[in-house]
Amino acid sequence: MTEREIKNRIVRIETFMVPPRWLFVRIETAEGIVGWGEATCEGRSETVRTAVEQLSEILLGADALRIEDHWQVMTKGSFYRGGPILASAVSGLDQALWDIAGKHFNTPVHQLLGGHVRDRIRAYGWVGGDEPNEVADSIAAQLEVGLTAVKMNASGRMSPLGTVAEIDGVVRRVAAAREVLGEHRDVAVDFHGRFTLANARKVAPLLEPYRPFFLEEPVVPENTHLLREFTSSTTIPVSTGERLYNRQEFLPALQAGIAVAQPDLSHAGGITETRKIASLAEIYDVQLAPHCPLGPLALAACLQLGFATPNFLIQEQSIGIHYNLGAEVLDYVVDKEPLKFVDGHFERLLGPGLGIEVDERAVREADKRGHAWRGPVWRHPDGSFAEW
């Protein structure tokens, strides 16, 4: 190894399970540079933690700056590959390697990706509410912190063929959102894979008068072959991708006519693969809006990619979201200013690497508490399983 490679040799990899539901990854080099990433896989992070430990066998002793080579070996170095567990483990390690590279060269990651193409990135937040008045109150709270766009669930548990009451409930909630937002702000509506194709096609025309920003995940990812039937049935832009993990899985969705691709940088191979997904999407005139209801490291990784990506639309984030119990997004960073909203946007991150400084002491203390977050299990009135 050269002198440079010896200094950049990876000597330690650690993972931290921190509340409310996140898995952080820490990589340290012989020179003492530390990189952080987020390998969270909601409800499966313990399994991902084991996958990170196995992948560490590949990285320990290697040059941290060979990011692309490491990505290739981690994703393709085994006969069995792919899926959310491996992809999430790779994602957290990949983010941490980019963080190290930025710190090594004393520059933000987006500079290493070709430099910034924008100075700020628009943000949106998720809003809850089972009734129209609750939706209106939740949106008002997001507007108070300066956001100009929100996303809401179309529904909770949904029958395979929606009742009149269920369908009308969706419409009333979206109508309430539009009334609060007016003409100059946006609402995206997340079907969350809870709808059958028939339900989604029934609801979409009823929502067109309210001009949603996009309709998200109208069918579950394993039914991507049905997407074109939906995209061709509505004038509303369609988005999907939070449960697609590589370019190959995104290709049929892009060919089906989606308008917005939503890879998750903690699930879809990190910065390395998501950048390639963005380039593929650009060929299909599709915008990028990464999924990110996660922690500060995932958010910072998304923003670094966004500042260097021409077809980047908007960034999801979960600062202040109601379901973050036990910790908040900014609890694990030393300086909260870089992730502060400015007129509903994130300003360009200027610090080296991912652009945020992790409060390592807080992370280590939180790991002692840990978490065992699990998603809900829903059932229909007849006892059968319901998608959530």
C-alpha positions as CSV (number, residue, x, y, z in Angstrom):
1,M,0.0,0.0,0.0
2,T,1.1,3.6,-0.6
3,E,1.6,6.0,2.3
4,R,-1.7,7.6,1.4
5,E,-3.5,4.3,1.3
6,I,-2.0,3.3,4.7
7,K,-3.4,6.5,6.3
8,N,-6.8,5.9,4.7
9,R,-6.9,2.3,5.8
10,I,-10.2,1.4,7.6
11,V,-9.4,0.3,11.1
12,R,-12.8,0.3,12.9
13,I,-16.5,-0.1,12.0
14,E,-19.2,0.3,14.6
15,T,-23.0,0.4,14.6
16,F,-25.4,2.1,16.9
17,M,-29.1,1.4,17.4
18,V,-30.5,4.7,18.5
19,P,-34.1,5.8,19.3
20,P,-36.6,6.3,17.8
21,R,-35.8,3.7,15.2
22,W,-32.5,4.4,13.5
23,L,-29.2,2.4,12.9
24,F,-26.1,4.6,12.6
25,V,-22.8,3.3,11.2
26,R,-19.4,4.8,12.1
27,I,-16.2,4.1,10.1
28,E,-12.8,5.2,11.3
29,T,-9.5,5.3,9.4
30,A,-5.9,4.9,10.5
31,E,-5.4,8.6,10.2
32,G,-8.3,9.2,12.6
33,I,-10.9,10.5,10.1
34,V,-14.4,9.3,11.1
35,G,-17.3,8.9,8.7
36,W,-21.0,8.4,9.6
37,G,-23.9,6.8,7.7
38,E,-27.4,5.6,8.3
39,A,-28.3,2.0,7.6
40,T,-31.8,2.1,9.1
41,C,-34.3,-0.5,7.8
42,E,-37.5,0.2,9.7
43,G,-38.5,-2.9,11.7
44,R,-35.5,-4.9,10.5
45,S,-32.5,-2.9,11.7
46,E,-31.2,-5.7,14.0
47,T,-30.9,-7.9,10.9
48,V,-29.2,-5.1,9.0
49,R,-26.8,-4.6,11.9
50,T,-25.6,-8.2,11.4
51,A,-25.3,-7.6,7.7
52,V,-23.1,-4.6,8.4
53,E,-20.9,-6.7,10.6
54,Q,-20.5,-9.3,7.8
55,L,-19.7,-6.6,5.2
56,S,-17.1,-5.1,7.5
57,E,-15.0,-8.2,6.7
58,I,-14.6,-6.7,3.2
59,L,-13.8,-3.2,4.4
60,L,-11.5,-3.5,7.4
61,G,-7.9,-2.9,6.3
62,A,-9.0,-1.5,2.9
63,D,-8.5,2.1,1.6
64,A,-11.6,4.1,2.5
65,L,-11.4,6.2,-0.6
66,R,-12.1,3.3,-3.0
67,I,-15.8,3.9,-2.7
68,E,-16.9,2.6,-6.0
69,D,-14.8,-0.5,-5.8
70,H,-16.2,-1.2,-2.2
71,W,-19.7,-0.7,-3.5
72,Q,-19.2,-3.2,-6.3
73,V,-17.7,-5.9,-4.0
74,M,-20.3,-5.3,-1.2
75,T,-23.3,-5.6,-3.6
76,K,-22.0,-8.2,-6.0
77,G,-19.3,-10.1,-4.1
78,S,-21.7,-12.9,-3.0
79,F,-23.8,-15.3,-5.1
80,Y,-27.0,-14.2,-3.3
81,R,-27.5,-10.4,-3.4
82,G,-30.0,-7.6,-3.4
83,G,-33.0,-6.9,-1.2
84,P,-33.6,-4.4,1.5
85,I,-31.4,-5.9,4.2
86,L,-28.2,-6.1,2.1
87,A,-29.0,-2.8,0.4
88,S,-29.6,-1.0,3.7
89,A,-26.3,-2.3,5.1
90,V,-24.4,-1.2,2.0
91,S,-26.2,2.2,2.1
92,G,-25.1,3.1,5.6
93,L,-21.5,2.0,4.9
94,D,-21.5,3.9,1.6
95,Q,-22.7,7.1,3.2
96,A,-20.0,6.8,5.8
97,L,-17.3,6.3,3.1
98,W,-18.4,9.4,1.3
99,D,-18.4,11.3,4.6
100,I,-14.7,10.2,5.0
101,A,-13.8,11.2,1.5
102,G,-15.3,14.7,1.9
103,K,-13.4,15.1,5.2
104,H,-10.2,13.8,3.6
105,F,-10.4,16.4,0.9
106,N,-12.0,19.0,3.2
107,T,-15.0,19.6,1.0
108,P,-18.7,18.8,0.9
109,V,-19.7,15.5,-0.8
110,H,-21.7,17.4,-3.4
111,Q,-18.4,19.0,-4.6
112,L,-17.0,15.5,-5.1
113,L,-20.1,14.6,-7.2
114,G,-19.3,17.4,-9.6
115,G,-20.2,20.6,-7.7
116,H,-23.5,22.2,-6.8
117,V,-26.2,22.9,-9.4
118,R,-28.5,24.7,-7.0
119,D,-28.1,26.7,-3.8
120,R,-31.1,25.4,-1.8
121,I,-33.4,22.4,-1.8
122,R,-37.2,22.6,-1.2
123,A,-38.4,20.5,1.7
124,Y,-41.7,18.9,2.6
125,G,-43.1,17.3,5.8
126,W,-45.5,14.6,6.5
127,V,-48.9,15.4,8.1
128,G,-51.3,13.1,9.9
129,G,-55.0,13.3,10.6
130,D,-57.9,10.9,10.3
131,E,-60.5,13.7,10.0
132,P,-60.5,16.8,7.7
133,N,-60.2,19.2,10.7
134,E,-57.2,17.2,12.0
135,V,-55.5,17.4,8.6
136,A,-56.0,21.1,8.5
137,D,-54.5,21.6,11.9
138,S,-51.5,19.4,11.1
139,I,-50.9,21.3,7.9
140,A,-51.2,24.6,9.6
141,A,-48.4,23.5,12.0
142,Q,-46.1,22.7,9.1
143,L,-46.8,26.0,7.5
144,E,-45.8,27.7,10.7
145,V,-42.3,26.3,10.5
146,G,-42.0,27.7,6.9
147,L,-42.7,24.7,4.7
148,T,-44.5,25.2,1.4
149,A,-45.3,21.5,0.7
150,V,-46.6,18.6,2.7
151,K,-47.5,15.0,2.2
152,M,-50.4,13.1,3.7
153,N,-51.6,9.5,3.7
154,A,-54.6,8.9,1.4
155,S,-56.1,6.6,4.0
156,G,-55.4,4.2,6.9
157,R,-56.5,0.6,6.5
158,M,-58.3,0.2,3.1
159,S,-60.7,-2.4,1.9
160,P,-59.7,-4.2,-1.3
161,L,-62.6,-2.5,-3.0
162,G,-63.2,0.7,-1.1
163,T,-66.6,1.5,0.4
164,V,-68.3,4.8,-0.5
165,A,-67.4,6.0,3.0
166,E,-63.8,5.1,2.6
167,I,-63.5,6.7,-0.8
168,D,-65.3,9.8,0.3
169,G,-63.1,10.0,3.4
170,V,-60.0,10.2,1.2
171,V,-61.5,13.0,-0.9
172,R,-62.6,15.0,2.1
173,R,-59.2,14.9,3.7
174,V,-57.4,16.0,0.5
175,A,-60.0,18.7,-0.1
176,A,-59.3,20.0,3.5
177,A,-55.6,20.0,2.7
178,R,-56.1,22.1,-0.5
179,E,-58.3,24.6,1.3
180,V,-55.5,25.3,3.9
181,L,-52.7,25.3,1.4
182,G,-54.3,27.5,-1.2
183,E,-53.0,27.7,-4.8
184,H,-49.3,28.4,-4.1
185,R,-48.4,25.4,-1.8
186,D,-48.4,21.7,-2.6
187,V,-49.8,18.5,-1.1
188,A,-48.6,15.1,-2.1
189,V,-50.9,12.1,-1.4
190,D,-49.4,8.8,-0.4
191,F,-51.4,5.7,-1.2
192,H,-48.6,3.8,0.6
193,G,-49.3,0.6,-1.3
194,R,-52.5,0.1,0.7
195,F,-54.7,0.3,-2.4
196,T,-55.5,-2.3,-4.9
197,L,-55.1,-1.1,-8.5
198,A,-58.9,-1.0,-8.8
199,N,-59.1,1.2,-5.7
200,A,-56.3,3.5,-6.9
201,R,-58.0,4.0,-10.3
202,K,-61.3,4.7,-8.6
203,V,-59.8,7.4,-6.3
204,A,-57.4,9.2,-8.6
205,P,-60.0,11.0,-10.8
206,L,-61.8,12.2,-7.7
207,L,-58.6,13.9,-6.5
208,E,-57.8,15.6,-9.8
209,P,-59.7,18.8,-8.9
210,Y,-57.4,19.3,-5.9
211,R,-54.2,19.1,-8.0
212,P,-52.0,16.9,-5.8
213,F,-48.3,17.4,-6.3
214,F,-48.0,13.7,-6.9
215,L,-49.7,10.4,-6.0
216,E,-47.3,8.1,-4.3
217,E,-47.0,4.3,-4.4
218,P,-50.4,3.5,-5.9
219,V,-49.5,-0.2,-6.0
220,V,-47.1,-2.2,-3.9
221,P,-43.6,-2.5,-5.3
222,E,-44.0,-6.2,-6.2
223,N,-46.8,-5.1,-8.5
224,T,-44.7,-2.6,-10.5
225,H,-45.9,-4.4,-13.6
226,L,-49.3,-2.8,-13.0
227,L,-48.1,0.8,-12.8
228,R,-48.6,1.7,-16.4
229,E,-52.3,0.9,-16.0
230,F,-52.5,3.5,-13.3
231,T,-50.2,6.2,-14.8
232,S,-52.2,6.1,-18.0
233,S,-55.5,6.5,-16.1
234,T,-54.8,9.9,-14.4
235,T,-53.3,13.3,-15.2
236,I,-51.8,13.6,-11.7
237,P,-48.0,12.9,-11.6
238,V,-47.3,9.5,-10.1
239,S,-44.3,8.7,-7.8
240,T,-42.8,5.5,-6.4
241,G,-39.5,4.0,-5.3
242,E,-39.1,3.9,-1.5
243,R,-39.1,0.1,-1.7
244,L,-37.1,-0.3,-4.8
245,Y,-33.4,-0.9,-4.2
246,N,-31.4,-0.5,-7.4
247,R,-31.5,0.7,-11.0
248,Q,-32.7,-2.6,-12.3
249,E,-35.8,-2.4,-10.0
250,F,-36.4,1.3,-11.0
251,L,-36.3,0.6,-14.7
252,P,-39.8,-0.9,-15.2
253,A,-41.3,1.9,-13.0
254,L,-39.6,4.5,-15.2
255,Q,-40.8,2.7,-18.3
256,A,-44.3,2.7,-16.8
257,G,-44.5,6.5,-16.9
258,I,-43.9,7.6,-13.3
259,A,-43.1,11.3,-13.0
260,V,-41.1,11.2,-9.7
261,A,-38.6,8.6,-8.5
262,Q,-38.3,8.2,-4.7
263,P,-35.2,6.1,-3.8
264,D,-34.3,6.0,-0.1
265,L,-30.6,6.6,0.4
266,S,-30.6,4.3,3.4
267,H,-32.2,1.5,1.4
268,A,-31.1,1.9,-2.2
269,G,-27.4,1.5,-2.1
270,G,-26.4,4.8,-0.5
271,I,-25.1,7.8,-2.4
272,T,-23.3,5.7,-5.0
273,E,-26.3,3.8,-6.3
274,T,-28.8,6.6,-5.9
275,R,-26.8,8.9,-8.0
276,K,-27.0,6.3,-10.8
277,I,-30.7,5.9,-10.3
278,A,-31.0,9.7,-10.7
279,S,-29.1,9.6,-14.0
280,L,-31.3,6.8,-15.2
281,A,-34.4,8.7,-14.2
282,E,-33.2,11.8,-16.1
283,I,-33.3,9.8,-19.4
284,Y,-37.0,9.3,-18.8
285,D,-37.7,12.9,-17.9
286,V,-38.3,11.9,-14.3
287,Q,-37.6,14.0,-11.2
288,L,-35.9,12.7,-8.0
289,A,-37.5,13.2,-4.6
290,P,-35.7,10.8,-2.2
291,H,-37.7,9.1,0.5
292,C,-36.4,10.1,4.0
293,P,-38.5,9.8,7.1
294,L,-35.3,8.9,8.9
295,G,-32.5,10.5,10.9
296,P,-30.0,13.3,10.3
297,L,-27.4,11.2,8.5
298,A,-29.8,9.9,5.9
299,L,-31.2,13.5,5.4
300,A,-27.7,15.0,5.0
301,A,-26.8,12.3,2.5
302,C,-30.0,13.1,0.5
303,L,-29.1,16.8,0.5
304,Q,-25.6,16.2,-0.6
305,L,-26.9,14.2,-3.6
306,G,-29.5,16.8,-4.3
307,F,-27.2,19.8,-4.5
308,A,-25.3,18.0,-7.3
309,T,-28.3,16.4,-9.2
310,P,-30.0,18.4,-12.0
311,N,-33.3,16.5,-11.9
312,F,-33.8,16.8,-8.1
313,L,-37.3,18.0,-7.2
314,I,-37.8,18.1,-3.4
315,Q,-36.7,16.5,-0.2
316,E,-38.8,14.7,2.4
317,Q,-37.7,15.1,6.0
318,S,-39.1,14.2,9.4
319,I,-37.9,17.0,11.6
320,G,-40.6,17.4,14.3
321,I,-42.7,14.5,13.0
322,H,-45.1,13.1,15.6
323,Y,-44.0,9.5,15.4
324,N,-40.4,10.2,16.4
325,L,-40.8,9.0,20.0
326,G,-37.7,9.0,22.3
327,A,-35.5,11.3,20.1
328,E,-35.7,13.9,17.4
329,V,-33.9,14.2,14.1
330,L,-31.6,17.0,15.4
331,D,-30.9,15.4,18.8
332,Y,-27.8,13.7,17.4
333,V,-26.1,16.6,15.7
334,V,-23.8,19.2,17.4
335,D,-24.9,22.2,15.4
336,K,-28.6,22.3,14.2
337,E,-28.1,25.3,11.9
338,P,-27.1,23.5,8.7
339,L,-30.5,21.6,8.8
340,K,-32.6,24.6,9.6
341,F,-35.5,25.6,7.3
342,V,-35.1,28.8,5.4
343,D,-38.3,29.8,3.6
344,G,-39.2,26.1,3.3
345,H,-35.8,25.1,2.0
346,F,-32.5,23.7,3.1
347,E,-29.6,25.9,2.3
348,R,-26.5,24.4,0.7
349,L,-24.4,22.4,3.2
350,L,-20.9,23.8,3.3
351,G,-19.1,21.6,5.9
352,P,-16.9,18.8,4.8
353,G,-18.3,15.3,4.1
354,L,-22.0,15.0,4.7
355,G,-21.9,18.5,6.2
356,I,-23.1,17.8,9.7
357,E,-21.2,17.1,12.9
358,V,-22.5,14.0,14.8
359,D,-22.8,14.3,18.6
360,E,-20.9,11.1,19.2
361,R,-21.4,11.1,23.0
362,A,-25.2,11.4,22.5
363,V,-25.1,8.5,20.0
364,R,-23.2,6.2,22.3
365,E,-25.5,7.0,25.2
366,A,-28.6,6.4,23.0
367,D,-27.2,3.1,21.8
368,K,-27.2,1.9,25.4
369,R,-31.0,2.4,25.5
370,G,-31.4,1.0,21.9
371,H,-34.8,0.4,20.3
372,A,-36.9,-2.4,19.0
373,W,-39.2,-0.5,16.6
374,R,-41.7,-2.6,14.7
375,G,-44.4,-1.6,12.3
376,P,-48.1,-2.2,13.0
377,V,-49.9,-5.3,11.8
378,W,-53.3,-4.4,10.4
379,R,-56.3,-6.7,9.7
380,H,-59.6,-6.2,7.9
381,P,-62.8,-6.7,9.9
382,D,-63.0,-10.3,8.6
383,G,-59.6,-11.0,10.1
384,S,-57.5,-11.0,6.9
385,F,-54.2,-9.2,6.7
386,A,-54.2,-5.6,5.5
387,E,-51.3,-3.7,3.9
388,W,-50.0,-0.8,5.8
